[in-house]
Amino acid sequence: MRTRFVAIILCLTLAIFFGFGSPATAKDAKDLKIVYIPKNTGNPYFDSIINGFKKASEELGFTFTTTAPATAEATSQIPFIKTQMQRKVDVIAISPNSPDALNRVFKQAMDRGIKVVIVNSDIPGSEDYRHVAILPMDFEVTGSSQVELLGSVIDYKGEIAIVSATADAPDQNYWIEGMKKTLANDTKYKDMNLVSIVYGDDDPQKSLTETEALLTKYPNLRGIISPTTVGVAAAAQAVENAGRAPQTQVIGLGTPNQMRRFIKNKTVTKFALWSPYDEGYLAGYLSVGLALDQIKTEEGVTFEVPGLGQRTIGKNRIIITGPPTVFDINNIDEYNF
């Protein structure tokens, strides 16, 4: 009897030591490694997303790292993803530079049990290669809302151009298609003529150069839409340098801190953006929920994020962060990011 009792005690001791059947040793947020890979380094928009992730990591305790290529080519993120797979991270959150060039490496990560979370865009047509996507706003109306914003400052008439990021950027291309459809199908914009689309590759100097070329080629250019934080600041700089404001109006998606000077000196009348900080914060909480199997990737599933409230997983496993804010001279100083 005594021998049997000792054996039972020994088994229980080993079970506790190795964690067998012990709820106390179950994985929690503090055990998780989460990485975020933005499109490229040096972009203040993605820096704000990173800060949101950092805040979530401080609150939840997970280990957060970020890494990115220097340039935003379609395949430039692949070696970074592979490195994170070798690190055995639990979640790879990423703002992809291509809708399909990363599919193979995404599948490799998913096959290893790593959650793949797309942040700030999606990979249309390749949704099977990620678990969820977090969009900053409803992308179905991003393009049309940008056209309306520009129309409101140019009296809905004149030549317009678009300064985008890379030619492969899935989010940019989706928005541009929305802009084209709005211009073609809504009679409100019949007098707005899209004359050119150029790509600055989310590089400040190239975006500046491309905008300068637009201003030279189209002396009557009335407006520029740049749905990228790097591009809109570069376009504003080109217009300021050329002394073309207010003749040529620039709108787009930018951060208040980078655009404040252009608003104050009247180079730019208004621009828009959602909160990239909230995107990162939401992504941090969602990543933990996915990694711990506390949030299921099914349409209609809801979860809570402190300060943001309830969010719902929608069609194609998409989550919307929130509506954008339009910034102008009246509210620009209320924001600091």
C-alpha positions, 0 to 999 in steps of 0.5 A: 500500500505504501509503495503504491502511494509513493508511486502515485505521489511520484507520478503527480510530481512529474506531471506537475513538473512537466505540465501534464494536465496542469491548467497553471502551465497552459499557454497565456499571453506572456508566452507569446511571440508576435511580430509585425512586418510593415511594407518598408522602414521609414514610413511614419504611418507604419510607425504609428501601427507599431506604437499601437502594437507596443501598447497592446504588448504592454497591457497583455505581456506578449513579446513584440518585435517588428522588422521590415525591408528597406524597400517595398518591392513585391517580394522584399518581405519574404526573407523577413517572414522566413526568419520569423518562422525560424524564430518560431513566433506565434503570430506574423502580422504583416502589411503585404506588398503584394496580393499573391507574391507571399502566398507560398511563404504564408502557407509555410507559416500556417502549416507550422501553426503560425497565425497570419494576420494581414494588417491595413490591407488584404490579399484579394483572391488569396484569402486562404493564405491568411487567417484574418485581415484588419482593414483601417476602414471599409475599403469598399468606400475608400476610393469613392470617399477620396474622389469626393474629398478632392471634388469638394475642394476643386468644385468637382471639375478639372484634370486630376492625377493619382500618386500611388505607392507601388504598382503591386500594392493590393490596398492601393490598387483596390482603392484606385479601382474604386476611384475609377469606377466612381469617376466613370459612373457617378455624374457628380464627377463627370467634369473631373478628368483622371489624366495620369496615375504614377507610382512613387514606390512609397519612397519620399524622393521618388514620390516627389520626383513623380509629382514634379513630373506631373506638375510639369506635364499637366500645367492645368492640373487641378488636383492630386489624390495620394492614398499613401502617407509617403506619397501625400506628403511628397505631393504636397511638398512638390506643390509647395516647391512649385508654388502651385497652391491653391491652383493644384489641390492635394488630398489623400491619406496622411498623418496629422504630424506630417501634414500639419505644416502644409495645412497651416501654410495652406498648401493643403486644404484637407486630407483624411486618415483613420487611426493607424495606432488603433489598427496596431492596438486592435491587431495586438489584441486580436493576435493574442486571441487567435494564438490562444484559440480564444477567438475563432475566425468565423463570420459573426464572431465578436470580441472586445478591445479595451477603448475601442469596444466590440469588433466583429469578424465579417465576410472573408474574415475581415475586421474593420478598425473604424471610420476615417477622420477628415483633417483641416485647419480647424481640427489638425492641432487636436491630433498628435500622431 
